[in-house]
Amino acid sequence: MALQADIEALYDADPATIDRAEALKKFSEFKFFLNRGEIRAAEKSGEGWTVNHWVKKGILLGFRLGALQDVSIDSRFRFFDRSTYPLKNLTAGDGVRLVPGGSSIRDGAFVARGVVCMPPMYINTGAYVDAGTMVDSHALVGSCAQIGKRVHISAAAQIGGVLEPVGAMPVIIEDDVLIGGNCGIYEGTIVSRGAVIAAGVIITGGTAVYDAVNRTVYRKTKTSPLVIPENAVIVPGSRPLDTDWGRQTGLSLATPVLVKYRDGKTDAATALEDLLR
C-alpha cells in the first residue's frame, strides 16, 4: 500500500528535513480513510486482533505536523488545538445522533450510522465506533479504541486510549457489550462479544479477573492482552490481601469477578436499551 509506505517514511524522517506541505497532503489523505473507517488502528484477523502499527504512526504524525490553532467559538468560549485535528465534520446525512450539550468528536474518528452520542461525551481521534452503539453522558472513547456494534457505553464510563507505544494493543470492545456506569477499561484490554461489565468495574491490562464459574483466573501474558470471555458477566468484587499485615487488618483488594455467563434473564435486563435508539 503506497499510503502506508509514505506514512511510515514520514514518521521515521527528521521533521526538520521533510517537505511540510507534501507531508500535510499525505496526512490529509490518510485522515480521509481514517474518518471513513477504511483504515483502523486495530482489526480482527481470524481468532484475534492485530495492531496496525502504521495507522498509529500516522495519527502521531498528525500531531507532529499540526500547529497550535485558535478554534474558539467566540471570545467567551476559547479553545486551542492542533490544526490537524479539528472537530469531525458531521452532517445530518451521516446518521449519527449527536445530542446538543457539550459533546465532541475529534477528526480522525470513525463513527458509524446509528451511533447515539449523549451529552457531554468525547470520542478521540483514531477511535472506531460501529453502528448502533450508544456513548452515554460523561463517557470517553479514547484514542484508537475500537468499539463494536450495538455497544452501550454507560454514563461516566471511560474507554482508555492507547497511542504509544505504537505496537501496543488499543482497548477493544466487541459487538453487543454492555459497559456499566463509572466503569474504566484501560491498557489494551479486550472485552469479547456479548459481555456485561457491571457498574463500577475497573479493568486494566494488569488486572487479574477471577472466573467464579470455571474457577480460573484471566490475566495478560507477555504475548497476549487480557481478554474478557464472550458473554461474561463481570461485577466488582474483592479478595483478601494475602500478607501477614493484610490478614491481621482484614484488608482486601478490589477485584473484578466473573459471576455468570449471559443468559435469557441478562438479555431481558439489557433489552430496554433498544427502546432508547
C-alpha positions as CSV (number, residue, x, y, z in Angstrom):
1,M,0.0,0.0,0.0
2,A,1.6,3.3,-1.2
3,L,0.0,5.4,1.5
4,Q,1.3,3.1,4.3
5,A,4.8,3.4,2.9
6,D,4.6,7.2,2.7
7,I,3.2,7.5,6.2
8,E,6.0,5.3,7.7
9,A,8.7,7.1,5.8
10,L,7.4,10.5,7.1
11,Y,7.1,9.2,10.6
12,D,10.7,8.0,10.6
13,A,12.1,11.1,8.9
14,D,13.8,14.0,10.7
15,P,11.0,16.7,11.0
16,A,13.5,19.4,10.0
17,T,14.1,17.8,6.6
18,I,10.6,16.9,5.4
19,D,8.6,18.9,2.9
20,R,5.8,20.0,5.3
21,A,3.3,20.9,2.6
22,E,3.7,17.4,1.0
23,A,3.6,15.8,4.4
24,L,0.3,17.5,5.2
25,K,-1.1,16.4,1.9
26,K,-0.3,12.8,2.7
27,F,-1.6,13.1,6.2
28,S,-4.9,14.6,4.8
29,E,-5.2,11.6,2.5
30,F,-4.5,9.3,5.5
31,K,-7.1,11.0,7.7
32,F,-9.7,10.8,4.9
33,F,-9.6,7.0,5.0
34,L,-9.4,7.0,8.9
35,N,-12.6,9.1,9.1
36,R,-14.3,6.6,6.8
37,G,-13.3,3.6,8.8
38,E,-11.4,2.1,5.8
39,I,-8.2,2.0,7.8
40,R,-8.1,1.3,11.6
41,A,-5.6,1.2,14.4
42,A,-6.5,-2.5,15.0
43,E,-8.5,-5.1,13.2
44,K,-9.8,-8.6,13.9
45,S,-8.0,-11.2,12.0
46,G,-9.0,-14.8,12.4
47,E,-9.5,-15.5,16.1
48,G,-7.5,-12.5,17.4
49,W,-6.9,-8.8,17.0
50,T,-3.9,-7.2,15.1
51,V,-2.5,-3.8,15.7
52,N,-1.9,-1.7,12.6
53,H,1.3,0.0,13.7
54,W,1.4,2.2,10.6
55,V,-2.0,3.7,11.4
56,K,-1.0,4.7,14.9
57,K,2.2,6.2,13.4
58,G,0.0,8.2,11.0
59,I,-2.1,9.6,13.9
60,L,1.1,10.5,15.8
61,L,2.5,12.1,12.6
62,G,-0.6,14.4,12.6
63,F,0.2,15.7,16.0
64,R,3.8,16.4,14.9
65,L,2.7,18.3,11.8
66,G,-0.1,20.3,13.3
67,A,0.4,23.8,14.6
68,L,-1.5,25.2,17.7
69,Q,-4.5,26.9,16.3
70,D,-7.2,29.1,17.8
71,V,-10.5,27.2,17.4
72,S,-12.6,29.4,19.8
73,I,-16.3,29.7,19.3
74,D,-16.3,33.3,20.4
75,S,-14.4,35.5,22.9
76,R,-16.1,33.7,25.9
77,F,-15.6,30.1,24.7
78,R,-11.9,29.8,23.9
79,F,-10.3,26.6,22.6
80,F,-6.9,25.9,21.2
81,D,-5.8,22.6,19.5
82,R,-3.6,21.2,16.7
83,S,-4.6,22.4,13.3
84,T,-4.5,18.8,12.0
85,Y,-7.2,17.7,14.5
86,P,-10.3,19.9,14.3
87,L,-13.7,18.6,15.3
88,K,-15.1,15.9,13.0
89,N,-17.2,17.4,10.2
90,L,-20.5,15.6,10.6
91,T,-23.8,16.4,8.9
92,A,-27.3,15.0,9.4
93,G,-26.7,12.8,6.4
94,D,-24.1,10.8,8.4
95,G,-26.9,9.3,10.5
96,V,-25.2,10.0,13.8
97,R,-27.4,11.3,16.6
98,L,-25.2,13.9,18.4
99,V,-27.5,15.4,21.1
100,P,-26.7,19.1,22.0
101,G,-24.8,19.8,25.2
102,G,-21.0,19.9,25.2
103,S,-20.0,16.7,23.3
104,S,-17.0,16.5,20.9
105,I,-15.9,14.1,18.3
106,R,-12.4,14.7,17.1
107,D,-11.5,14.4,13.4
108,G,-9.9,11.1,12.5
109,A,-12.5,9.1,14.5
110,F,-14.9,6.8,12.6
111,V,-18.5,7.0,13.9
112,A,-20.9,4.8,12.0
113,R,-24.5,5.4,11.2
114,G,-26.9,4.8,14.0
115,V,-24.5,5.8,16.8
116,V,-26.1,7.8,19.6
117,C,-24.0,10.4,21.5
118,M,-25.5,11.8,24.7
119,P,-24.1,15.0,26.2
120,P,-21.4,15.6,27.3
121,M,-19.2,12.8,25.9
122,Y,-16.0,12.7,23.9
123,I,-14.6,10.5,21.2
124,N,-10.9,10.9,20.4
125,T,-9.1,10.6,17.1
126,G,-8.3,7.1,15.8
127,A,-11.3,5.6,17.6
128,Y,-13.7,3.3,15.7
129,V,-17.3,3.3,16.9
130,D,-19.5,0.9,15.0
131,A,-23.2,1.0,14.1
132,G,-25.9,1.1,16.8
133,T,-23.6,1.9,19.7
134,M,-24.6,4.4,22.4
135,V,-22.0,6.6,24.1
136,D,-23.7,8.0,27.1
137,S,-23.2,11.2,29.1
138,H,-19.8,11.9,30.6
139,A,-18.3,8.9,28.8
140,L,-15.0,8.8,27.0
141,V,-13.9,6.8,24.0
142,G,-10.1,7.2,23.9
143,S,-7.7,7.4,21.0
144,C,-7.6,4.3,18.9
145,A,-10.2,2.4,21.0
146,Q,-12.2,0.0,18.8
147,I,-15.9,-0.2,19.7
148,G,-18.2,-2.8,18.1
149,K,-21.8,-2.8,17.0
150,R,-24.7,-2.3,19.5
151,V,-22.4,-1.5,22.4
152,H,-23.8,0.6,25.3
153,I,-21.1,2.7,27.0
154,S,-23.0,3.9,30.0
155,A,-22.7,7.2,31.8
156,A,-19.2,8.2,33.1
157,A,-17.6,5.1,31.7
158,Q,-14.0,5.5,30.4
159,I,-12.6,3.5,27.5
160,G,-8.9,4.2,27.6
161,G,-6.9,5.4,24.7
162,V,-3.5,3.9,23.6
163,L,-1.4,5.7,21.1
164,E,2.1,5.0,22.3
165,P,4.0,2.7,22.1
166,V,2.8,2.2,18.5
167,G,2.8,-1.6,19.0
168,A,0.5,-1.5,22.0
169,M,-2.9,-3.0,21.6
170,P,-5.7,-0.4,22.0
171,V,-8.8,-1.2,24.1
172,I,-11.2,-3.4,22.1
173,I,-14.9,-3.6,22.9
174,E,-16.6,-6.2,20.7
175,D,-20.2,-6.3,19.5
176,D,-23.2,-6.4,21.9
177,V,-21.2,-5.5,25.0
178,L,-22.8,-3.5,27.9
179,I,-20.3,-1.3,29.8
180,G,-21.9,-0.1,33.0
181,G,-21.8,3.3,34.6
182,N,-18.5,4.5,36.1
183,C,-16.5,1.6,34.6
184,G,-13.0,2.0,33.4
185,I,-11.5,-0.3,30.7
186,Y,-7.8,0.5,30.0
187,E,-4.4,-0.6,28.6
188,G,-5.4,-2.8,25.7
189,T,-8.0,-5.0,27.4
190,I,-10.2,-6.9,25.0
191,V,-13.9,-7.3,26.1
192,S,-15.3,-10.1,23.9
193,R,-18.7,-10.2,22.2
194,G,-21.8,-10.1,24.5
195,A,-20.0,-9.4,27.8
196,V,-21.7,-7.4,30.5
197,I,-19.4,-5.2,32.7
198,A,-21.4,-4.1,35.7
199,A,-21.3,-0.5,37.1
200,G,-18.1,0.4,38.8
201,V,-15.8,-2.3,37.5
202,I,-12.2,-1.1,36.7
203,I,-10.1,-3.3,34.4
204,T,-6.6,-2.5,33.3
205,G,-4.2,-4.6,31.3
206,G,-2.6,-5.8,34.5
207,T,-5.8,-6.7,36.3
208,A,-6.5,-10.3,37.3
209,V,-10.1,-11.3,36.6
210,Y,-11.5,-14.2,38.6
211,D,-13.9,-16.6,36.9
212,A,-16.1,-18.0,39.7
213,V,-17.9,-20.2,37.2
214,N,-14.9,-22.0,35.8
215,R,-12.6,-21.5,38.7
216,T,-9.9,-19.9,36.7
217,V,-8.1,-16.5,36.5
218,Y,-7.7,-14.4,33.4
219,R,-4.5,-12.3,33.1
220,K,-2.5,-10.8,30.3
221,T,0.7,-12.6,29.3
222,K,3.9,-11.5,27.5
223,T,2.4,-12.4,24.2
224,S,-1.4,-11.6,24.6
225,P,-3.6,-9.0,26.3
226,L,-6.2,-9.5,28.9
227,V,-9.3,-11.0,27.3
228,I,-12.7,-11.0,28.9
229,P,-14.6,-14.0,27.6
230,E,-17.7,-13.9,25.4
231,N,-21.0,-13.4,27.3
232,A,-19.2,-13.0,30.6
233,V,-20.9,-11.0,33.4
234,I,-18.3,-9.1,35.4
235,V,-19.1,-7.4,38.7
236,P,-17.0,-5.6,41.3
237,G,-15.5,-7.9,43.9
238,S,-12.7,-8.2,46.4
239,R,-10.0,-10.6,47.5
240,P,-8.1,-10.7,50.8
241,L,-4.6,-9.0,50.9
242,D,-2.6,-12.2,51.4
243,T,0.2,-10.8,53.7
244,D,0.6,-11.1,57.5
245,W,-0.4,-7.5,58.0
246,G,-3.2,-7.8,55.4
247,R,-4.7,-10.7,57.2
248,Q,-4.2,-9.0,60.6
249,T,-6.0,-5.8,59.5
250,G,-8.6,-7.5,57.3
251,L,-7.6,-5.6,54.2
252,S,-8.9,-6.6,50.7
253,L,-8.1,-5.6,47.2
254,A,-10.7,-4.6,44.6
255,T,-11.1,-7.4,42.0
256,P,-13.4,-7.9,39.0
257,V,-15.2,-11.2,39.4
258,L,-16.9,-13.2,36.6
259,V,-20.1,-14.4,38.4
260,K,-22.0,-15.9,35.4
261,Y,-22.3,-16.1,31.7
262,R,-25.0,-14.1,29.9
263,D,-28.4,-15.9,29.7
264,G,-32.0,-15.0,28.9
265,K,-32.5,-13.1,32.1
266,T,-29.4,-11.0,31.5
267,D,-30.6,-10.3,27.9
268,A,-34.0,-9.2,29.2
269,A,-32.4,-6.9,31.7
270,T,-30.4,-5.2,28.9
271,A,-33.1,-5.2,26.2
272,L,-34.6,-1.9,27.4
273,E,-31.6,-0.2,25.7
274,D,-33.2,-0.8,22.3
275,L,-36.1,1.5,23.2
276,L,-33.6,4.4,23.5
277,R,-32.2,4.1,20.0
